[in-house]
Amino acid sequence: MSAVITGEAVVLELRPAGFGARFLSALIDIVLQLVILFLVFLAFAGTLGGALDAALARTVVIVALLLILVGLPVTVETLTRGKSLGRLVMGLRIVRDDGGSIRFRHAFIRGMVAVLEIYLLGGALAFVVAIFNERSKRVGDILAGTYSMRERYIRQARRLATMPPHLQQWAALADMARLPDSLARRLSTFNAQAPRMTVTARSTLAVELANEASTYVSPVPPAGTSPEDFLQAVIAQRRERDFVRLSAQRERLDAASERLHRLPFTR
C-alpha cells in the first residue's frame, strides 16, 4: 500500500494493483483490440479490398492499426479517467502518481509507448520493468507519471472480541475509564491480527499488552486469567460501554431535535 500526501497534509492510503491483476486487465484489453482489428480488416477486405491498389491498402492498414491500437485506448482512458474494459473487470484504474485523475497527455504517452513495449516487443519489456517495480509500472507509466490503482478489493470482516464467560462478572464491575484511546486501538489491532501471528509472537505481544493495560484497569482480573482472555474482556467491555453511551447520546439528540421541530407550533 502506498501513501499520498495532499496539499492539506492529509495522508491518503492507495492500493497499487499487483502484477497479476494488471496482466489480466491488459490481456482483456489486448484481446478486445485484436478482435476489433480483425473485424475491421474483415469488413475492409470484403468491401474495398479489391478496389484499392497496394500502396493505398497499406496506408489504410497502417491508419487502422494506429486508430485501434493507439487512438482507441487513449480515447477510452481520457474519457473514463483511466478506465478500460479490462480494468473495469479487474476493478482497476490508471491514476497519476499523486492519486489524481489522468488527462489526455498521460493517456497519449502510455498509448504511444505501449506500441513499442507491448505490441512490437510482445510485452517482454513491459513484463521486465513491471515485475521489478514497486507499483508494477510499465515503461509507459514511468514516462507518464501514472500507475494502476486497485479500486475494488475484498474487505475482510473485522474480528470482534468476545467476552470470556468466566470474566463477564468481573468486567461488568471493572473500571476501564482511564484506558488511553491509543492503547485501546493497539488492543483492537492485536485482536484483529492475532489469528495471523505465530504462536510465539502472539503470546509475547499479548503479555506485553496485558501488562500495559492492567495499570489502567481496576480491580485486576481474577488470578489465573490468561493475557488474551484479559485483553478480550477489556476490548469487549469497552465496546459495549461505548455502544450504550453513544446510544443514550443519540436518544437525547433525537429528543431535543423533536422538541425543536415541534415548538412553538404545537404544545
N, C-alpha and C positions, 0 to 999 in steps of 0.2 A: 504494500500500500504506500502511495506517495502523498505528500502534503503540499498544498499550495497556499501561500500567504497572500491575502487580498490587500488592497490599499488601506483597508480599515484594520489591518493587523489581525484579521480573523483567519485561523488555520482551517483549511478545507481538506478533508481526507478523501482522496480519489483512488479508485481501484483500477490500475492499468490492466488491460486484457493480457492474458497469458498467451504464450506462443501457439498452443494448440487451438485456442478459440480464434485467434487471428488467422491461422492457417485454414480452418474450416470456413470462416466467413469469406476469405479471399477465394477459396476453391469454389464456393457457391457463385460468387460474382463472376469468376472467370468462365465457368461452365455456362452461365447465362449469356455472357457476351459472345462466347463461341456459338451458341445456339442462334442468337440473333444474327451473327455474322453469316452463319450457314444459310439461314432463311433469306437474308438479303441477297447473297450470291446466287441462291437457287432461283429467286424471283428475277434477278437481273439476267441470268443465263436463259431463262425461259421467255423473256420478253425482248430485251435489246441485245442479247449476247451476239447474235449473228449479224446485226446491223451496224456494229462498230468495228473500226479497224483495230489492230493490235495495240498501237500506241494509246489510243483513246481508251481502250479497255483496261490497259494497265493503269492509266490515270484514275479511272473510275474505281478500280480496285484499291489503289492507294488511298484515295479520298474516303472510301467506305471504311477501310481499316482505321484511319485516323479518327473518323467520326465515332465509330463504335468502341474502339479500344481506348481512346483518349477523351473525345468530346462527351460521350455518354456518361462515363463515371465522373468526370469533372462537373458536368451539369447537375447530375444527381446529388453529388456531395455538396455542391454550392447551395442548391435549393433546399435540401434537407438538413443542412448544417452538420454534415459529417456522417450521414446515414447511407445505407445501401441495402439491397435485399439480403445479402449475406450477413451484414451487421444487424439488421432487423431480426433475423432468425436467431442469431447468437447473442443478442442483447448488448451490442457494442455501439460505440460512436467515436468518430475521429474528432479530437479537440486539440486546441493549442496547448503548448507547454504550460501556460498559465491557467489552463482549465476553461478558457473561453471558447466560443463557437468559431469554427473556421470560416474563412471567406474564400472568394474566388481565387485569390493569389495562392493560398495554401493548397486548395484542390488542384489548381493547374500545375503547380510544382510536383505534387505527388503523382498526378496523371502522366506528366511527361517523363519523369524518372522511372515510372512503372514500365514504360515501353522497353527500357534497357534492362532493368534488374529482374523483371518478371517474364516478359514475353521473349525478348531476344536471348537472354541467358537462362531461360527455363526456370526462373525463380531461384537459381543457385545463389546469386549474390544477395537477394533478399533473405534467404534462409540463413546464410552465414552471419550476416550482420544482425538479424533479429535474435538469433539464438544466443548471442553474447551480449545483447543489450538489456539493461535492467527493465526497460519498459517494452521490450520486444519490438523496438523500432526497426523499420527497414530504412534504406538509404533515402527514399523519398520523404519519410517522416523526419529524418535528421536534417535534411536541407530545408524542409518547410517549417520546422519547429512545431511538429504535431506528434501525437501518439494516440493509440487506441484505448479508450476508457470503457470499462465494463459498467454498463447501466443497469443490468438486471443480474441479480445473483440470488442464490437461495439463502434466505435468512434463517439461521438455526434458532430453534426455540431456546429461550433462556432457561437455565436450570434454576428452579426455585428451591430455596432452602425449606426443609420440612422440620417441624418441631419434634424432637425425640420425645416419645411418650413419658419417659421417666423424668424428664426435665420440665414438663409442662407446668406443674405447680410451682416450681422454683422460678421459672421465667415470668410467670404472671405477677409475682411479688418483687422481682429484682428491679433495682434502679439502674437504668441504662441511659439516662438523660445526658450524662457527661461524656458519652462516647463521641469523639470527634467525627465530623462528616467524612473527612479524608480517610480515617481508619475504617469507617463503615463501608466506604467504596472499595477499599482494599479487601475487606472481608467478602463483599459480594463478588469481586473479581476472582478471588480464590475459589469461591463456591462454584463459579461458572467454569473455571479451568481445571478444577481438581480431577475430573474423570480422565483428562488427557495427560496428566502428570505421572511421572514414575512414582513408585511406592515410596522410595526414599525421599525424593524431593517433596512429595505431598505431605509426608509425615513431619519432615523438618519444618516446612513452612507453616503447617498447622500449629505446631508447638510454639513457634515464634509469634504468630498472630494471636494465639490464645493467651500467651504471657502478656503481650502488649494490651490486649483488650480487657484482661482481668483487672487491670489497675483502674478501669473506668466503670466497672460493674460491681454492684454491691447488693446483697452478700455474694460471696464466691459460690460457685456451683457445688453440689454435694461431692463428697470425697469419692474418688474413683471415676469421675466423669472424664471421658476421653476428650482430647483437644478438639477434634472435629465435631463431636456432639455438642460441645460448649459453643463453638462457632455457629453451628446450625441453629441452636436455640436462640442465640443473640440476634442473628440475622432475621429469623422468622418472627421473633417477638417485636423487633423494631419495625418490621414491615407491617405487622398487624396494628401496632400503635399508631404508626403514621397513617394507615388507612382510616382508622377510627377518627383521628384528629382532623384529617382532611375532609372526611365525610361530614363531620359536625360543622366544620367551617363552611362547606358548601351549602349545608342546610340553612345556616344563619344568613348567608349571602342571598339565597333564594327567597327567604322570608322577607329580608329587607327590600329586595327588588320588587316583590309582590306588593308590599306596602307603598313603595314609591310610585308604582304604576296605578295603584288604586286611589290614593289620595290626590287631590281633595274632592274627586268626583263622586265617590261613594263613601259610606260610613262603615 
